[in-house]
Amino acid sequence: MTRPDDWSDLSQVWTAPEAASPAFIPADLERQVRRRALLATINFHIEAWGAVLAGAVSGWVAFRHDAPLLGSAGLVFAVFALVATLWARRGAVPGEAETPAAALAAAIRQARSGLRWARAGQAICVAALLFLVVVGVTYPNAALPMIYLGSFVFLGGMAVFYERHARRCRRRIRDHAATLKDLEVP
């Protein structure tokens, strides 16, 4: 098989049996990359604006309710979450997929961004637990054990979800890199 140089050449590879092709590239790779980019953009805006809103609420709590420790902890958490979100999503824009190699490179960049997002999400879960400890120390009450239990279960579930996402991203990176390597072989 010759190396496909454009999408029309690649269509022959896609319609050929998988065993005949050295590197299997799903026919809808470009669509998948664009869909993931849209979802990542929407998710980024929700997370970033959520962190900004949490920071504003924290400042309001600190000054209007005379709770500087709680407000400061909330503000530190919000800033950490915003920084983690910005770090995770750098390079998430896939770019143009004019050739199969460009589509695979874009998919790899996107999967790396997804892996950073998963790791940032796990770090934010830990930061949320620390924030809950500050809340418990600042305002102890009888409902705290139930709040902690519910929060730990939720944040633990989120950490597992992020790990699942990280594994899927690592697998995508590995598979796309192998396919890209096969495409580059003359």
Secondary structure, DSSP 8 states (H G I E B T S, - for coil): -----SHHHHHHHHHS-GGGSSS---TTHHHHHHHHHHHHHHHHHHHHHHHHHHHHHHHHHHHHTT-HHHHHHHHHHHHHHHHHHHHHTTT-------SHHHHHHHHHHHHHHHHHHHHHHHHHHHHHHHHHHHHHHHS--TTHHHHHHHHHHHHHHHHHHHHHHHHHHHHHHHHHHHHHHHHH--
